[in-house]
């Protein structure tokens, strides 16, 4: 029997937790016991009747670790579950527990997802402490980590023929199917939207309500401008690879992002009273993701068109920025406007945006899946980048709520986290199945 998960291993883990400055720093807000449960494979443990590990965690310290039994679950507020082999693999590899929770490898059988996302750094420190005592190779980087990716400048393939005069366009391809939908559902004009009622209602809002609406709009409009500015390198990449069907759809993609930028800019100009500097609504996490990560990932394609760089660009753009943050934000915004029956022009435009973004996300999943099918080793990079950026996305959500102790319009932090987590989990499941 391997020493991992033995009674001595548990005591070593407890000592490692209590020696961890990271856990002491990030775990101070956690005051409850926790069970890491085995959903299968308990027969591999040295004792019978064991269901997992019971950890007594209190304000950055671990007071005890022992085997858990069925009776413990009734009195333990948080229970996380995974198979024996999954727990073993997670600990040996030093995996990101939040990503694995969103992916579905770990199940939350009992407890609050909102509370766990707020303790994600503490959870990482817990598993790191376990990993440190389990493997001397914990600090070795994955084979496909970003620091080990070679920068490969791809030279454009010499043109010798055109698809339309040789093989023809593949009208059955997924990008062309999306293009047909874009021509039918994406034909809307921001200039046609009537904001007169919105302007009238705006005057009646309280200062808090105006501030929250400006905060959300300031994040949306800058995000739409960011993706409008940074999409061109991806279009150029697929064009240079001769993927005409993908390029055709991406022309509608860029056009729609430009319209989204125009739409919010018109709302600000015609409803809120003109140009206002809104940079202060962009917190550190927002700036890190939209000013830095998105810009760097997409523009790297100008000099490095490798599959790794393409994957990183699409994960950042389609999976995180669009598929986790924007989709969650627009869903919450649209529902809020509908339930409160306010700002009909803004509501109409966001309804169009939601349909546009659904096509963009669908293309991103197709694009990532195509890359992974051709280069299976990219699965490691997908998990690495998605997990890393997911933390920043959750921090952006918290930056919406932290400045406002009382949120108007029924906006709820827990709903945001739950919805974003659910959508992220669904997409990861499709990509890794």
C-alpha positions as CSV (number, residue, x, y, z in Angstrom):
1,X,0.0,0.0,0.0
2,X,1.4,3.4,-1.0
3,X,2.0,5.9,1.8
4,X,-0.3,8.4,0.2
5,X,-3.5,8.8,2.2
6,X,-2.1,6.8,5.1
7,X,-2.5,8.0,8.7
8,X,1.2,9.2,8.7
9,X,0.6,11.0,5.4
10,X,-2.4,12.8,7.0
11,X,-0.2,14.0,9.9
12,X,2.5,15.2,7.5
13,X,-0.2,17.0,5.5
14,X,-1.4,18.7,8.7
15,X,2.1,19.8,9.5
16,X,2.6,21.1,6.0
17,X,-0.6,23.1,6.1
18,X,0.4,24.7,9.4
19,X,3.8,25.5,8.0
20,X,2.3,27.1,4.9
21,X,2.5,30.9,4.9
22,X,0.1,30.9,1.9
23,X,-2.6,29.0,3.8
24,X,-2.1,31.1,6.9
25,X,-2.6,34.2,4.8
26,X,-5.5,33.1,2.6
27,X,-7.3,30.7,5.0
28,X,-8.0,33.2,7.8
29,X,-11.6,33.6,6.6
30,X,-12.4,29.9,6.9
31,X,-13.7,28.7,10.3
32,X,-15.5,25.4,9.5
33,X,-14.6,21.7,9.1
34,X,-14.4,20.3,5.6
35,X,-14.7,16.9,4.2
36,X,-12.9,15.7,1.1
37,X,-15.0,12.7,0.2
38,X,-14.3,9.6,-1.9
39,X,-17.1,9.0,-4.4
40,X,-15.4,5.7,-5.3
41,X,-12.2,3.7,-4.6
42,X,-12.5,3.7,-0.8
43,X,-11.2,0.1,-0.9
44,X,-7.8,1.5,-1.6
45,X,-7.7,3.1,1.9
46,X,-6.0,1.2,4.8
47,X,-9.2,1.3,7.0
48,X,-12.7,0.1,6.3
49,X,-15.8,2.3,6.6
50,X,-13.8,5.4,5.6
51,X,-15.6,7.9,3.4
52,X,-12.8,10.5,3.0
53,X,-10.8,13.0,5.0
54,X,-12.2,15.3,7.7
55,X,-10.2,18.5,8.1
56,X,-10.7,20.9,11.1
57,X,-9.7,24.2,9.6
58,X,-9.9,27.4,11.6
59,X,-8.5,30.9,10.7
60,X,-5.5,29.8,8.7
61,X,-4.6,26.8,10.7
62,X,-5.4,23.1,10.6
63,X,-6.3,21.8,14.0
64,X,-6.8,18.1,13.0
65,X,-7.0,15.8,10.0
66,X,-8.5,12.3,10.3
67,X,-10.5,9.8,8.2
68,X,-14.1,10.8,7.8
69,X,-17.1,8.4,8.3
70,X,-20.7,8.7,7.2
71,X,-21.8,10.3,10.5
72,X,-19.4,13.3,10.0
73,X,-21.3,14.6,7.0
74,X,-24.3,15.6,9.0
75,X,-22.3,18.1,11.1
76,X,-19.9,19.3,8.4
77,X,-21.0,22.3,6.4
78,X,-18.9,21.6,3.3
79,X,-18.4,18.3,1.5
80,X,-16.4,18.0,-1.7
81,X,-16.4,14.7,-3.5
82,X,-14.3,12.9,-6.1
83,X,-13.0,9.4,-6.9
84,X,-9.9,8.0,-5.2
85,X,-7.9,8.2,-8.4
86,X,-9.0,11.8,-9.0
87,X,-8.0,13.0,-5.5
88,X,-4.7,11.1,-5.9
89,X,-4.0,12.7,-9.3
90,X,-5.0,16.2,-8.1
91,X,-2.6,16.0,-5.2
92,X,0.3,14.6,-7.1
93,X,0.0,17.1,-9.9
94,X,-0.8,20.2,-7.8
95,X,-4.0,20.9,-9.9
96,X,-6.2,23.9,-9.4
97,X,-9.1,22.9,-7.2
98,X,-11.5,25.6,-8.4
99,X,-11.0,24.7,-12.1
100,X,-11.6,21.0,-11.2
101,X,-14.8,22.0,-9.4
102,X,-16.0,23.9,-12.4
103,X,-15.0,21.1,-14.7
104,X,-17.0,18.6,-12.6
105,X,-14.1,16.5,-11.6
106,X,-14.8,17.6,-8.0
107,X,-18.5,17.7,-6.9
108,X,-19.9,20.1,-4.3
109,X,-22.2,17.7,-2.4
110,X,-22.8,20.2,0.4
111,X,-22.0,23.8,1.0
112,X,-21.9,27.2,-0.8
113,X,-20.2,27.7,-4.2
114,X,-20.0,31.4,-3.5
115,X,-18.2,30.8,-0.3
116,X,-15.8,28.4,-1.9
117,X,-14.9,30.8,-4.8
118,X,-14.0,33.3,-2.2
119,X,-11.6,30.8,-0.6
120,X,-10.0,29.6,-3.8
121,X,-6.5,30.7,-2.8
122,X,-6.9,28.9,0.5
123,X,-8.0,25.8,-1.4
124,X,-5.0,26.0,-3.7
125,X,-2.7,26.3,-0.6
126,X,-4.3,23.2,1.0
127,X,-3.7,21.0,-2.1
128,X,-0.2,22.5,-2.6
129,X,0.7,21.5,1.0
130,X,-0.5,17.9,0.2
131,X,1.4,17.9,-3.1
132,X,4.6,19.1,-1.4
133,X,4.7,16.1,0.9
134,X,3.7,13.7,-1.8
135,X,6.0,14.4,-4.7
136,X,9.4,16.0,-4.9
137,X,8.5,17.0,-8.5
138,X,5.7,19.3,-7.4
139,X,7.4,22.4,-8.7
140,X,8.2,20.9,-12.1
141,X,6.2,22.8,-14.8
142,X,3.8,20.9,-17.1
143,X,5.3,19.9,-20.4
144,X,3.1,22.4,-22.2
145,X,3.1,25.3,-19.7
146,X,3.4,28.7,-21.3
147,X,7.0,29.1,-20.2
148,X,7.9,26.1,-22.3
149,X,6.0,27.0,-25.4
150,X,8.4,27.8,-28.3
151,X,7.6,31.0,-30.2
152,X,7.1,29.9,-33.7
153,X,6.6,32.6,-36.4
154,X,4.4,31.0,-39.1
155,X,5.2,32.1,-42.6
156,X,2.1,32.6,-44.8
157,X,1.6,29.7,-47.2
158,X,2.2,30.6,-50.8
159,X,-1.1,31.0,-52.7
160,X,-1.4,28.7,-55.7
161,X,-5.2,28.5,-56.0
162,X,-8.6,29.7,-54.6
163,X,-11.1,27.5,-52.8
164,X,-14.0,28.8,-54.7
165,X,-12.5,27.8,-58.1
166,X,-11.1,24.5,-57.0
167,X,-12.9,22.6,-54.3
168,X,-15.7,25.2,-53.6
169,X,-16.9,26.5,-50.3
170,X,-18.0,23.9,-47.7
171,X,-21.5,25.2,-47.0
172,X,-22.1,22.4,-44.5
173,X,-19.1,23.4,-42.3
174,X,-20.0,24.8,-38.9
175,X,-18.5,28.3,-39.6
176,X,-20.7,28.6,-42.7
177,X,-23.7,27.5,-40.8
178,X,-23.0,30.2,-38.2
179,X,-22.6,32.7,-41.1
180,X,-26.0,31.9,-42.4
181,X,-27.4,32.6,-38.9
182,X,-25.4,35.8,-38.6
183,X,-27.0,37.1,-41.9
184,X,-30.5,36.3,-40.5
185,X,-30.2,37.2,-36.8
186,X,-27.4,39.7,-36.8
187,X,-29.0,42.3,-39.0
188,X,-29.9,45.0,-36.5
189,X,-28.9,48.6,-36.4
190,X,-28.0,50.4,-33.1
191,X,-29.0,53.7,-34.7
192,X,-32.6,52.4,-35.0
193,X,-33.1,51.8,-31.3
194,X,-35.2,54.4,-29.6
195,X,-33.7,55.6,-26.3
196,X,-36.4,58.3,-25.6
197,X,-38.1,56.3,-22.8
198,X,-34.7,55.3,-21.4
199,X,-33.7,59.0,-21.1
200,X,-37.0,59.8,-19.3
201,X,-36.6,56.9,-16.9
202,X,-32.9,57.7,-16.2
203,X,-33.8,61.0,-14.6
204,X,-36.0,59.2,-12.0
205,X,-33.3,56.8,-10.8
206,X,-31.5,57.3,-7.5
207,X,-27.8,58.1,-7.4
208,X,-27.0,54.6,-6.3
209,X,-29.1,53.1,-9.2
210,X,-27.4,55.4,-11.7
211,X,-24.0,54.5,-10.3
212,X,-24.6,50.8,-10.6
213,X,-25.9,51.1,-14.1
214,X,-22.9,53.2,-15.1
215,X,-20.6,50.7,-13.5
216,X,-22.0,47.8,-15.5
217,X,-22.2,49.8,-18.7
218,X,-18.6,51.1,-18.3
219,X,-17.4,47.5,-18.1
220,X,-19.5,46.3,-21.0
221,X,-18.6,49.1,-23.5
222,X,-14.9,48.8,-22.8
223,X,-15.1,45.1,-23.1
224,X,-16.8,45.4,-26.5
225,X,-14.2,47.9,-27.7
226,X,-11.4,45.7,-26.5
227,X,-12.6,42.7,-28.5
228,X,-13.2,44.9,-31.5
229,X,-9.7,46.2,-31.4
230,X,-8.0,42.8,-30.8
231,X,-9.9,40.4,-33.1
232,X,-8.0,41.2,-36.3
233,X,-4.9,39.0,-35.6
234,X,-7.2,35.9,-35.2
235,X,-8.9,36.7,-38.5
236,X,-5.5,37.1,-40.2
237,X,-4.3,33.8,-38.7
238,X,-7.1,31.7,-40.1
239,X,-6.9,33.6,-43.5
240,X,-3.2,32.8,-43.8
241,X,-4.0,29.1,-43.1
242,X,-6.5,29.2,-46.0
243,X,-9.5,28.6,-43.8
244,X,-11.9,30.6,-45.9
245,X,-15.1,29.4,-44.2
246,X,-13.8,30.5,-40.8
247,X,-12.6,33.8,-42.2
248,X,-16.0,34.5,-43.8
249,X,-17.8,33.9,-40.5
250,X,-15.3,36.0,-38.6
251,X,-16.0,39.0,-40.8
252,X,-19.5,39.0,-39.3
253,X,-18.0,38.4,-35.9
254,X,-15.9,41.6,-36.1
255,X,-18.8,43.6,-37.5
256,X,-21.1,42.6,-34.6
257,X,-18.5,43.5,-32.0
258,X,-18.2,46.9,-33.6
259,X,-22.0,47.3,-33.4
260,X,-22.0,46.4,-29.8
261,X,-19.4,49.1,-29.1
262,X,-21.5,51.6,-31.0
263,X,-24.7,50.5,-29.2
264,X,-23.3,51.1,-25.7
265,X,-21.6,54.4,-26.8
266,X,-25.0,55.6,-28.0
267,X,-26.7,54.7,-24.8
268,X,-24.1,56.7,-22.8
269,X,-24.4,59.7,-25.1
270,X,-28.1,59.8,-25.4
271,X,-29.3,58.6,-22.1
272,X,-26.8,59.3,-19.3
273,X,-26.0,62.8,-20.4
274,X,-22.9,62.6,-22.6
275,X,-19.3,61.5,-22.2
276,X,-18.1,60.6,-18.7
277,X,-14.7,59.3,-17.8
278,X,-15.5,55.7,-16.6
279,X,-12.0,54.3,-16.1
280,X,-12.5,54.2,-12.3
281,X,-15.1,51.4,-12.8
282,X,-12.3,49.2,-14.1
283,X,-10.7,47.5,-11.1
284,X,-7.3,45.6,-11.0
285,X,-8.9,42.3,-12.1
286,X,-10.8,43.9,-15.0
287,X,-7.6,45.7,-16.1
288,X,-5.6,42.5,-15.9
289,X,-8.0,40.6,-18.0
290,X,-9.1,43.2,-20.6
291,X,-6.2,45.6,-20.7
292,X,-3.5,42.9,-20.5
293,X,-4.5,39.2,-21.0
294,X,-6.9,39.7,-23.9
295,X,-4.6,42.2,-25.7
296,X,-1.5,40.1,-25.3
297,X,-3.1,36.7,-26.2
298,X,-4.7,38.0,-29.4
299,X,-1.8,40.2,-30.6
300,X,0.7,37.5,-30.0
301,X,-0.8,35.9,-33.1
302,X,0.9,38.6,-35.2
303,X,4.3,37.0,-34.7
304,X,3.4,33.5,-33.3
305,X,0.7,31.6,-35.1
306,X,1.4,28.3,-33.4
307,X,-1.5,26.0,-32.3
308,X,-0.5,26.9,-28.7
309,X,-0.9,30.6,-29.3
310,X,-4.2,30.1,-31.2
311,X,-5.6,28.1,-28.3
312,X,-4.5,30.6,-25.8
313,X,-6.2,33.4,-27.8
314,X,-9.5,31.6,-28.1
315,X,-9.6,30.4,-24.5
316,X,-9.0,34.0,-23.4
317,X,-11.4,35.6,-25.8
318,X,-14.2,33.0,-26.4
319,X,-14.2,30.9,-23.3
320,X,-13.4,33.4,-20.6
321,X,-14.2,36.9,-21.8
322,X,-17.3,36.0,-23.9
323,X,-18.3,32.6,-22.6
324,X,-18.0,33.3,-18.8
325,X,-18.0,37.0,-18.2
326,X,-20.0,38.7,-21.0
327,X,-22.6,36.0,-21.2
328,X,-23.2,36.1,-17.5
329,X,-23.3,39.9,-17.4
330,X,-25.7,40.2,-20.3
331,X,-28.0,37.5,-18.9
332,X,-28.2,39.2,-15.6
333,X,-28.5,42.7,-17.1
334,X,-31.3,41.6,-19.5
335,X,-33.2,39.7,-16.8
336,X,-32.9,42.7,-14.5
337,X,-34.2,45.1,-17.1
338,X,-37.1,42.8,-18.0
339,X,-38.1,42.1,-14.4
340,X,-38.0,45.8,-13.4
341,X,-39.6,46.8,-16.8
342,X,-37.1,49.6,-17.3
343,X,-34.8,51.1,-20.0
344,X,-36.6,49.4,-23.0
345,X,-34.0,50.6,-25.6
346,X,-31.1,49.2,-23.6
347,X,-33.1,46.0,-23.1
348,X,-33.8,45.7,-26.8
349,X,-30.1,46.1,-27.7
350,X,-28.9,43.6,-25.1
351,X,-31.4,41.1,-26.5
352,X,-29.6,41.5,-29.9
353,X,-26.2,41.2,-28.2
354,X,-27.1,38.0,-26.5
355,X,-27.9,36.3,-29.8
356,X,-24.7,37.6,-31.4
357,X,-22.6,36.4,-28.5
358,X,-24.1,33.0,-28.6
359,X,-22.8,32.6,-32.1
360,X,-19.4,33.9,-31.1
361,X,-19.1,31.5,-28.2
362,X,-20.2,28.6,-30.4
363,X,-17.5,29.4,-32.9
364,X,-14.9,29.6,-30.1
365,X,-15.8,26.1,-28.9
366,X,-15.6,24.8,-32.4
367,X,-12.2,26.5,-32.9
368,X,-10.7,25.1,-29.7
369,X,-12.1,21.7,-30.3
370,X,-10.5,21.7,-33.8
371,X,-7.2,22.7,-32.4
372,X,-7.3,20.0,-29.7
373,X,-8.4,17.3,-32.2
374,X,-5.4,18.1,-34.4
375,X,-3.0,18.5,-31.4
376,X,-4.1,16.4,-28.4
377,X,-1.3,17.7,-26.2
378,X,-3.1,21.0,-26.1
379,X,-5.5,19.6,-23.5
380,X,-2.9,20.4,-20.9
381,X,-2.6,24.0,-22.0
382,X,-6.4,24.3,-22.2
383,X,-6.8,23.3,-18.6
384,X,-3.9,25.4,-17.5
385,X,-5.1,28.6,-19.2
386,X,-8.8,28.1,-18.5
387,X,-8.1,27.5,-14.8
388,X,-5.7,30.5,-14.5
389,X,-8.1,32.9,-16.2
390,X,-11.2,31.6,-14.4
391,X,-9.8,33.1,-11.2
392,X,-9.5,36.5,-12.8
393,X,-13.0,36.3,-14.2
394,X,-14.4,35.6,-10.7
395,X,-12.4,38.5,-9.3
396,X,-14.0,40.7,-12.0
397,X,-17.5,39.6,-10.8
398,X,-16.5,40.5,-7.2
399,X,-15.3,43.9,-8.4
400,X,-18.9,44.6,-9.5
401,X,-20.3,44.0,-6.1
402,X,-17.6,45.0,-3.7
403,X,-18.1,48.8,-4.1
404,X,-21.8,48.6,-3.5
405,X,-22.8,47.2,0.0
406,X,-26.5,47.3,-1.2
407,X,-27.2,46.4,-4.8
408,X,-30.4,47.8,-6.4
409,X,-32.6,46.1,-9.0
410,X,-32.3,42.7,-7.3
411,X,-28.7,42.0,-8.5
412,X,-27.2,39.2,-6.6
413,X,-23.5,38.2,-6.3
414,X,-24.4,34.5,-5.7
415,X,-26.5,34.3,-8.9
416,X,-23.6,35.8,-10.9
417,X,-21.1,33.2,-9.5
418,X,-23.5,30.3,-9.9
419,X,-24.4,31.2,-13.5
420,X,-20.9,31.9,-14.6
421,X,-19.7,28.6,-13.0
422,X,-22.5,26.6,-14.7
423,X,-21.7,28.0,-18.1
424,X,-18.0,27.5,-17.7
425,X,-18.5,23.9,-16.6
426,X,-20.7,23.1,-19.6
427,X,-18.2,24.5,-22.0
428,X,-15.2,22.7,-20.4
429,X,-17.2,19.4,-20.5
430,X,-17.8,19.8,-24.2
431,X,-14.2,20.6,-24.9
432,X,-12.7,17.8,-22.8
433,X,-15.3,15.0,-23.6
